Amino acid sequence: MISGDLLREARLRAGLTQKELARRAGTSQSAIARWESGAVQPSLERLRELIRACGLELTFRLFDYDDSYDYFIEERLGMTPEERLRQSLAEERVYEKIRGAAAA
Protein backbone atom coordinates (compact mmCIF):
# COMPACT_ATOMS: atom_id res chain seq x y z
CA MET A 1 0.00 0.00 0.00
CA ILE A 2 3.01 2.30 0.33
CA SER A 3 3.18 2.84 -3.42
CA GLY A 4 -0.51 3.83 -3.47
CA ASP A 5 0.03 6.28 -0.63
CA LEU A 6 3.04 7.82 -2.39
CA LEU A 7 1.14 8.16 -5.63
CA ARG A 8 -1.87 9.76 -3.96
CA GLU A 9 0.36 12.17 -2.03
CA ALA A 10 2.20 13.18 -5.20
CA ARG A 11 -1.05 13.70 -7.09
CA LEU A 12 -2.56 15.80 -4.31
CA ARG A 13 0.60 17.89 -3.95
CA ALA A 14 0.46 18.58 -7.67
CA GLY A 15 -3.20 19.58 -7.38
CA LEU A 16 -4.24 16.98 -9.94
CA THR A 17 -7.35 14.86 -10.19
CA GLN A 18 -6.98 11.18 -10.97
CA LYS A 19 -8.26 11.93 -14.47
CA GLU A 20 -5.67 14.69 -15.02
CA LEU A 21 -2.85 12.46 -13.80
CA ALA A 22 -4.07 9.63 -16.03
CA ARG A 23 -3.98 11.94 -19.06
CA ARG A 24 -0.45 13.09 -18.24
CA ALA A 25 0.73 9.53 -17.64
CA GLY A 26 -0.99 8.03 -20.67
CA THR A 27 -3.23 5.69 -18.71
CA SER A 28 -6.80 5.54 -17.44
CA GLN A 29 -8.39 7.13 -14.38
CA SER A 30 -9.45 3.67 -13.20
CA ALA A 31 -5.81 2.49 -13.30
CA ILE A 32 -4.79 5.45 -11.14
CA ALA A 33 -7.61 4.61 -8.71
CA ARG A 34 -6.52 0.95 -8.51
CA TRP A 35 -2.91 1.95 -7.83
CA GLU A 36 -3.88 4.51 -5.18
CA SER A 37 -6.21 2.08 -3.41
CA GLY A 38 -3.56 -0.62 -3.32
CA ALA A 39 -5.70 -3.03 -5.34
CA VAL A 40 -2.81 -3.18 -7.85
CA GLN A 41 0.85 -2.37 -7.24
CA PRO A 42 2.68 -0.53 -10.03
CA SER A 43 6.24 -1.58 -10.77
CA LEU A 44 8.87 0.65 -9.23
CA GLU A 45 9.69 2.17 -12.60
CA ARG A 46 6.02 2.83 -13.37
CA LEU A 47 5.58 4.44 -9.94
CA ARG A 48 8.51 6.75 -10.65
CA GLU A 49 6.98 7.67 -14.03
CA LEU A 50 3.64 8.45 -12.41
CA ILE A 51 5.25 10.61 -9.76
CA ARG A 52 7.25 12.43 -12.46
CA ALA A 53 3.95 13.10 -14.23
CA CYS A 54 2.98 14.98 -11.06
CA GLY A 55 6.08 17.15 -11.41
CA LEU A 56 7.86 15.42 -8.53
CA GLU A 57 10.79 13.04 -8.25
CA LEU A 58 10.94 9.85 -6.22
CA THR A 59 14.47 9.22 -4.95
CA PHE A 60 16.00 6.51 -2.81
CA ARG A 61 18.93 6.40 -0.45
CA LEU A 62 20.55 3.50 1.35
CA PHE A 63 21.66 3.84 4.94
CA ASP A 64 23.48 1.49 7.26
CA TYR A 65 20.99 -0.39 9.39
CA ASP A 66 20.97 0.99 12.93
CA ASP A 67 19.63 -1.32 15.60
CA SER A 68 21.11 0.64 18.51
CA TYR A 69 17.65 1.69 19.71
CA ASP A 70 16.06 -1.76 19.51
CA TYR A 71 16.86 -2.54 23.16
CA PHE A 72 15.14 0.63 24.37
CA ILE A 73 12.12 0.03 22.17
CA GLU A 74 11.72 -3.56 23.37
CA GLU A 75 12.13 -2.43 26.98
CA ARG A 76 9.44 0.24 26.60
CA LEU A 77 7.05 -2.13 24.85
CA GLY A 78 7.20 -4.35 27.91
CA MET A 79 6.03 -1.49 30.16
CA THR A 80 2.55 -0.27 30.90
CA PRO A 81 1.70 3.25 29.68
CA GLU A 82 2.06 4.54 33.24
CA GLU A 83 5.50 2.95 33.58
CA ARG A 84 6.60 4.45 30.25
CA LEU A 85 5.43 7.89 31.35
CA ARG A 86 7.19 7.60 34.71
CA GLN A 87 10.41 6.47 32.99
CA SER A 88 10.22 9.29 30.42
CA LEU A 89 9.73 11.92 33.11
CA ALA A 90 12.70 10.59 35.09
CA GLU A 91 14.86 10.69 31.97
CA GLU A 92 13.72 14.22 31.19
CA ARG A 93 14.89 15.35 34.64
CA VAL A 94 18.32 13.88 33.89
CA TYR A 95 18.45 15.61 30.51
CA GLU A 96 17.45 18.93 32.10
CA LYS A 97 20.39 18.62 34.51
CA ILE A 98 22.74 17.87 31.63
CA ARG A 99 21.46 20.85 29.64
CA GLY A 100 21.78 23.08 32.69
CA ALA A 101 25.36 21.97 33.28
CA ALA A 102 26.24 22.52 29.63
CA ALA A 103 24.78 26.03 29.67
CA ALA A 104 26.73 27.00 32.80
GUGUVEX-241424 format. One record per atom (N, C-alpha, C): atom name; x, y, z. Coordinates in steps of 0.2 Angstrom, whole numbers, plus 5000, padded with zeros to 4 digits. Example, Ala and Ser with C-alpha at 12.3 -4.5 7.8 and 13.67 -1.06 7.14 Angstrom:
2
<timi=N | u=5066 | v=4972 | w=5039>
<timi=CA | u=5062 | v=4978 | w=5039>
<timi=C | u=5066 | v=4984 | w=5039>
<timi=N | u=5064 | v=4989 | w=5035>
<timi=CA | u=5068 | v=4995 | w=5036>
<timi=C | u=5064 | v=5000 | w=5039>
//
This chain:
104
<timi=N | u=5004 | v=4994 | w=5000>
<timi=CA | u=5000 | v=5000 | w=5000>
<timi=C | u=5004 | v=5006 | w=5000>
<timi=N | u=5011 | v=5006 | w=5001>
<timi=CA | u=5015 | v=5011 | w=5002>
<timi=C | u=5015 | v=5015 | w=4995>
<timi=N | u=5016 | v=5011 | w=4990>
<timi=CA | u=5016 | v=5014 | w=4983>
<timi=C | u=5009 | v=5018 | w=4982>
<timi=N | u=5004 | v=5016 | w=4984>
<timi=CA | u=4997 | v=5019 | w=4983>
<timi=C | u=4997 | v=5026 | w=4987>
<timi=N | u=5000 | v=5025 | w=4993>
<timi=CA | u=5000 | v=5031 | w=4997>
<timi=C | u=5005 | v=5037 | w=4994>
<timi=N | u=5011 | v=5034 | w=4991>
<timi=CA | u=5015 | v=5039 | w=4988>
<timi=C | u=5012 | v=5042 | w=4982>
<timi=N | u=5009 | v=5038 | w=4978>
<timi=CA | u=5006 | v=5041 | w=4972>
<timi=C | u=5000 | v=5046 | w=4973>
<timi=N | u=4996 | v=5044 | w=4978>
<timi=CA | u=4991 | v=5049 | w=4980>
<timi=C | u=4994 | v=5055 | w=4983>
<timi=N | u=4999 | v=5055 | w=4987>
<timi=CA | u=5002 | v=5061 | w=4990>
<timi=C | u=5005 | v=5065 | w=4984>
<timi=N | u=5008 | v=5062 | w=4980>
<timi=CA | u=5011 | v=5066 | w=4974>
<timi=C | u=5006 | v=5069 | w=4970>
<timi=N | u=5000 | v=5066 | w=4969>
<timi=CA | u=4995 | v=5068 | w=4965>
<timi=C | u=4992 | v=5074 | w=4968>
<timi=N | u=4990 | v=5074 | w=4975>
<timi=CA | u=4987 | v=5079 | w=4978>
<timi=C | u=4992 | v=5085 | w=4979>
<timi=N | u=4998 | v=5084 | w=4980>
<timi=CA | u=5003 | v=5089 | w=4980>
<timi=C | u=5003 | v=5093 | w=4974>
<timi=N | u=5002 | v=5090 | w=4968>
<timi=CA | u=5002 | v=5093 | w=4962>
<timi=C | u=4996 | v=5096 | w=4960>
<timi=N | u=4991 | v=5095 | w=4964>
<timi=CA | u=4984 | v=5098 | w=4963>
<timi=C | u=4980 | v=5095 | w=4957>
<timi=N | u=4982 | v=5088 | w=4956>
<timi=CA | u=4979 | v=5085 | w=4950>
<timi=C | u=4973 | v=5080 | w=4952>
<timi=N | u=4968 | v=5079 | w=4948>
<timi=CA | u=4963 | v=5074 | w=4949>
<timi=C | u=4966 | v=5068 | w=4946>
<timi=N | u=4963 | v=5062 | w=4948>
<timi=CA | u=4965 | v=5056 | w=4945>
<timi=C | u=4965 | v=5056 | w=4938>
<timi=N | u=4960 | v=5059 | w=4935>
<timi=CA | u=4959 | v=5060 | w=4928>
<timi=C | u=4964 | v=5064 | w=4924>
<timi=N | u=4966 | v=5069 | w=4928>
<timi=CA | u=4972 | v=5073 | w=4925>
<timi=C | u=4978 | v=5070 | w=4925>
<timi=N | u=4980 | v=5066 | w=4931>
<timi=CA | u=4986 | v=5062 | w=4931>
<timi=C | u=4986 | v=5057 | w=4926>
<timi=N | u=4980 | v=5053 | w=4925>
<timi=CA | u=4980 | v=5048 | w=4920>
<timi=C | u=4981 | v=5051 | w=4913>
<timi=N | u=4979 | v=5057 | w=4911>
<timi=CA | u=4980 | v=5060 | w=4905>
<timi=C | u=4988 | v=5061 | w=4904>
<timi=N | u=4991 | v=5064 | w=4909>
<timi=CA | u=4998 | v=5065 | w=4909>
<timi=C | u=5002 | v=5059 | w=4908>
<timi=N | u=5000 | v=5054 | w=4912>
<timi=CA | u=5004 | v=5048 | w=4912>
<timi=C | u=5002 | v=5043 | w=4906>
<timi=N | u=4997 | v=5045 | w=4902>
<timi=CA | u=4995 | v=5040 | w=4897>
<timi=C | u=4992 | v=5034 | w=4899>
<timi=N | u=4987 | v=5034 | w=4904>
<timi=CA | u=4984 | v=5028 | w=4906>
<timi=C | u=4977 | v=5030 | w=4908>
<timi=N | u=4973 | v=5026 | w=4911>
<timi=CA | u=4966 | v=5028 | w=4913>
<timi=C | u=4965 | v=5030 | w=4920>
<timi=N | u=4960 | v=5034 | w=4921>
<timi=CA | u=4958 | v=5036 | w=4928>
<timi=C | u=4957 | v=5030 | w=4933>
<timi=N | u=4954 | v=5024 | w=4930>
<timi=CA | u=4953 | v=5018 | w=4934>
<timi=C | u=4959 | v=5015 | w=4936>
<timi=N | u=4964 | v=5015 | w=4932>
<timi=CA | u=4971 | v=5012 | w=4933>
<timi=C | u=4974 | v=5016 | w=4939>
<timi=N | u=4974 | v=5023 | w=4939>
<timi=CA | u=4976 | v=5027 | w=4944>
<timi=C | u=4972 | v=5025 | w=4951>
<timi=N | u=4966 | v=5025 | w=4951>
<timi=CA | u=4962 | v=5023 | w=4956>
<timi=C | u=4964 | v=5016 | w=4959>
<timi=N | u=4965 | v=5011 | w=4955>
<timi=CA | u=4967 | v=5005 | w=4957>
<timi=C | u=4974 | v=5005 | w=4961>
<timi=N | u=4979 | v=5009 | w=4958>
<timi=CA | u=4985 | v=5010 | w=4961>
<timi=C | u=4985 | v=5013 | w=4968>
<timi=N | u=4981 | v=5019 | w=4968>
<timi=CA | u=4981 | v=5023 | w=4974>
<timi=C | u=4977 | v=5019 | w=4980>
<timi=N | u=4972 | v=5014 | w=4978>
<timi=CA | u=4969 | v=5010 | w=4983>
<timi=C | u=4973 | v=5004 | w=4985>
<timi=N | u=4978 | v=5003 | w=4982>
<timi=CA | u=4982 | v=4997 | w=4983>
<timi=C | u=4980 | v=4990 | w=4980>
<timi=N | u=4974 | v=4991 | w=4976>
<timi=CA | u=4972 | v=4985 | w=4973>
<timi=C | u=4977 | v=4982 | w=4968>
<timi=N | u=4981 | v=4986 | w=4965>
<timi=CA | u=4986 | v=4984 | w=4961>
<timi=C | u=4992 | v=4988 | w=4963>
<timi=N | u=4998 | v=4985 | w=4962>
<timi=CA | u=5004 | v=4988 | w=4964>
<timi=C | u=5008 | v=4990 | w=4957>
<timi=N | u=5009 | v=4996 | w=4956>
<timi=CA | u=5013 | v=4997 | w=4950>
<timi=C | u=5021 | v=4995 | w=4951>
<timi=N | u=5024 | v=4994 | w=4946>
<timi=CA | u=5031 | v=4992 | w=4946>
<timi=C | u=5035 | v=4998 | w=4949>
<timi=N | u=5041 | v=4998 | w=4951>
<timi=CA | u=5044 | v=5003 | w=4954>
<timi=C | u=5046 | v=5008 | w=4948>
<timi=N | u=5047 | v=5006 | w=4942>
<timi=CA | u=5048 | v=5011 | w=4937>
<timi=C | u=5042 | v=5014 | w=4935>
<timi=N | u=5037 | v=5011 | w=4935>
<timi=CA | u=5030 | v=5014 | w=4933>
<timi=C | u=5028 | v=5019 | w=4939>
<timi=N | u=5029 | v=5018 | w=4945>
<timi=CA | u=5028 | v=5022 | w=4950>
<timi=C | u=5032 | v=5029 | w=4949>
<timi=N | u=5038 | v=5028 | w=4948>
<timi=CA | u=5043 | v=5034 | w=4947>
<timi=C | u=5040 | v=5038 | w=4941>
<timi=N | u=5038 | v=5035 | w=4936>
<timi=CA | u=5035 | v=5038 | w=4930>
<timi=C | u=5029 | v=5042 | w=4932>
<timi=N | u=5024 | v=5039 | w=4936>
<timi=CA | u=5018 | v=5042 | w=4938>
<timi=C | u=5020 | v=5048 | w=4942>
<timi=N | u=5024 | v=5048 | w=4947>
<timi=CA | u=5026 | v=5053 | w=4951>
<timi=C | u=5029 | v=5059 | w=4947>
<timi=N | u=5033 | v=5057 | w=4942>
<timi=CA | u=5036 | v=5062 | w=4938>
<timi=C | u=5031 | v=5066 | w=4934>
<timi=N | u=5025 | v=5062 | w=4932>
<timi=CA | u=5020 | v=5066 | w=4929>
<timi=C | u=5016 | v=5071 | w=4933>
<timi=N | u=5018 | v=5070 | w=4940>
<timi=CA | u=5015 | v=5075 | w=4945>
<timi=C | u=5020 | v=5081 | w=4946>
<timi=N | u=5025 | v=5080 | w=4942>
<timi=CA | u=5030 | v=5086 | w=4943>
<timi=C | u=5035 | v=5085 | w=4949>
<timi=N | u=5035 | v=5079 | w=4952>
<timi=CA | u=5039 | v=5077 | w=4957>
<timi=C | u=5044 | v=5072 | w=4956>
<timi=N | u=5049 | v=5070 | w=4960>
<timi=CA | u=5054 | v=5065 | w=4959>
<timi=C | u=5054 | v=5061 | w=4965>
<timi=N | u=5054 | v=5054 | w=4964>
<timi=CA | u=5055 | v=5049 | w=4969>
<timi=C | u=5062 | v=5047 | w=4969>
<timi=N | u=5065 | v=5048 | w=4975>
<timi=CA | u=5072 | v=5046 | w=4975>
<timi=C | u=5073 | v=5041 | w=4981>
<timi=N | u=5079 | v=5038 | w=4981>
<timi=CA | u=5080 | v=5033 | w=4986>
<timi=C | u=5087 | v=5034 | w=4989>
<timi=N | u=5088 | v=5032 | w=4995>
<timi=CA | u=5095 | v=5032 | w=4998>
<timi=C | u=5095 | v=5026 | w=5002>
<timi=N | u=5101 | v=5023 | w=5002>
<timi=CA | u=5103 | v=5018 | w=5007>
<timi=C | u=5107 | v=5020 | w=5013>
<timi=N | u=5105 | v=5017 | w=5019>
<timi=CA | u=5108 | v=5019 | w=5025>
<timi=C | u=5110 | v=5013 | w=5028>
<timi=N | u=5116 | v=5013 | w=5032>
<timi=CA | u=5117 | v=5007 | w=5036>
<timi=C | u=5112 | v=5006 | w=5041>
<timi=N | u=5110 | v=5000 | w=5042>
<timi=CA | u=5105 | v=4998 | w=5047>
<timi=C | u=5107 | v=5000 | w=5054>
<timi=N | u=5103 | v=5003 | w=5058>
<timi=CA | u=5105 | v=5005 | w=5065>
<timi=C | u=5100 | v=5002 | w=5069>
<timi=N | u=5102 | v=4997 | w=5073>
<timi=CA | u=5098 | v=4993 | w=5078>
<timi=C | u=5100 | v=4996 | w=5085>
<timi=N | u=5103 | v=5001 | w=5086>
<timi=CA | u=5106 | v=5003 | w=5093>
<timi=C | u=5100 | v=5005 | w=5097>
<timi=N | u=5094 | v=5007 | w=5094>
<timi=CA | u=5088 | v=5008 | w=5099>
<timi=C | u=5084 | v=5003 | w=5100>
<timi=N | u=5085 | v=4997 | w=5097>
<timi=CA | u=5080 | v=4991 | w=5098>
<timi=C | u=5079 | v=4989 | w=5105>
<timi=N | u=5085 | v=4989 | w=5109>
<timi=CA | u=5084 | v=4987 | w=5116>
<timi=C | u=5079 | v=4992 | w=5119>
<timi=N | u=5080 | v=4998 | w=5118>
<timi=CA | u=5076 | v=5003 | w=5122>
<timi=C | u=5068 | v=5002 | w=5120>
<timi=N | u=5067 | v=5001 | w=5113>
<timi=CA | u=5061 | v=5000 | w=5111>
<timi=C | u=5057 | v=4994 | w=5114>
<timi=N | u=5061 | v=4988 | w=5114>
<timi=CA | u=5059 | v=4982 | w=5117>
<timi=C | u=5057 | v=4983 | w=5124>
<timi=N | u=5062 | v=4987 | w=5128>
<timi=CA | u=5061 | v=4988 | w=5135>
<timi=C | u=5054 | v=4992 | w=5136>
<timi=N | u=5053 | v=4997 | w=5132>
<timi=CA | u=5047 | v=5001 | w=5133>
<timi=C | u=5041 | v=4997 | w=5131>
<timi=N | u=5041 | v=4993 | w=5126>
<timi=CA | u=5035 | v=4989 | w=5124>
<timi=C | u=5033 | v=4985 | w=5130>
<timi=N | u=5038 | v=4983 | w=5134>
<timi=CA | u=5036 | v=4978 | w=5140>
<timi=C | u=5033 | v=4982 | w=5146>
<timi=N | u=5033 | v=4988 | w=5145>
<timi=CA | u=5030 | v=4993 | w=5151>
<timi=C | u=5023 | v=4994 | w=5150>
<timi=N | u=5020 | v=4996 | w=5155>
<timi=CA | u=5013 | v=4999 | w=5155>
<timi=C | u=5013 | v=5006 | w=5152>
<timi=N | u=5008 | v=5009 | w=5150>
<timi=CA | u=5009 | v=5016 | w=5148>
<timi=C | u=5011 | v=5020 | w=5154>
<timi=N | u=5008 | v=5019 | w=5160>
<timi=CA | u=5010 | v=5023 | w=5166>
<timi=C | u=5018 | v=5022 | w=5168>
<timi=N | u=5020 | v=5016 | w=5167>
<timi=CA | u=5028 | v=5015 | w=5168>
<timi=C | u=5032 | v=5019 | w=5163>
<timi=N | u=5029 | v=5019 | w=5157>
<timi=CA | u=5033 | v=5022 | w=5151>
<timi=C | u=5033 | v=5030 | w=5153>
<timi=N | u=5027 | v=5032 | w=5155>
<timi=CA | u=5027 | v=5039 | w=5157>
<timi=C | u=5032 | v=5041 | w=5163>
<timi=N | u=5032 | v=5037 | w=5168>
<timi=CA | u=5036 | v=5038 | w=5174>
<timi=C | u=5043 | v=5038 | w=5171>
<timi=N | u=5045 | v=5033 | w=5167>
<timi=CA | u=5052 | v=5032 | w=5165>
<timi=C | u=5054 | v=5038 | w=5161>
<timi=N | u=5050 | v=5041 | w=5156>
<timi=CA | u=5051 | v=5046 | w=5152>
<timi=C | u=5052 | v=5053 | w=5156>
<timi=N | u=5048 | v=5054 | w=5161>
<timi=CA | u=5049 | v=5060 | w=5166>
<timi=C | u=5055 | v=5059 | w=5169>
<timi=N | u=5057 | v=5054 | w=5172>
<timi=CA | u=5063 | v=5053 | w=5175>
<timi=C | u=5069 | v=5054 | w=5171>
<timi=N | u=5069 | v=5052 | w=5165>
<timi=CA | u=5074 | v=5053 | w=5160>
<timi=C | u=5074 | v=5061 | w=5158>
<timi=N | u=5069 | v=5064 | w=5158>
<timi=CA | u=5069 | v=5071 | w=5156>
<timi=C | u=5072 | v=5075 | w=5161>
<timi=N | u=5071 | v=5073 | w=5168>
<timi=CA | u=5074 | v=5077 | w=5173>
<timi=C | u=5082 | v=5076 | w=5173>
<timi=N | u=5084 | v=5070 | w=5171>
<timi=CA | u=5092 | v=5069 | w=5169>
<timi=C | u=5094 | v=5074 | w=5164>
<timi=N | u=5090 | v=5074 | w=5158>
<timi=CA | u=5092 | v=5078 | w=5153>
<timi=C | u=5092 | v=5085 | w=5154>
<timi=N | u=5087 | v=5088 | w=5158>
<timi=CA | u=5087 | v=5095 | w=5161>
<timi=C | u=5094 | v=5096 | w=5164>
<timi=N | u=5096 | v=5092 | w=5169>
<timi=CA | u=5102 | v=5093 | w=5173>
<timi=C | u=5108 | v=5094 | w=5168>
<timi=N | u=5108 | v=5089 | w=5163>
<timi=CA | u=5114 | v=5089 | w=5158>
<timi=C | u=5114 | v=5096 | w=5154>
<timi=N | u=5108 | v=5098 | w=5152>
<timi=CA | u=5107 | v=5104 | w=5148>
<timi=C | u=5109 | v=5110 | w=5153>
<timi=N | u=5107 | v=5110 | w=5159>
<timi=CA | u=5109 | v=5115 | w=5163>
<timi=C | u=5116 | v=5116 | w=5165>
<timi=N | u=5120 | v=5110 | w=5165>
<timi=CA | u=5127 | v=5110 | w=5166>
<timi=C | u=5130 | v=5112 | w=5160>
<timi=N | u=5128 | v=5111 | w=5154>
<timi=CA | u=5131 | v=5113 | w=5148>
<timi=C | u=5131 | v=5120 | w=5147>
<timi=N | u=5125 | v=5123 | w=5149>
<timi=CA | u=5124 | v=5130 | w=5148>
<timi=C | u=5128 | v=5134 | w=5153>
<timi=N | u=5130 | v=5131 | w=5159>
<timi=CA | u=5134 | v=5135 | w=5164>
<timi=C | u=5141 | v=5136 | w=5162>
//
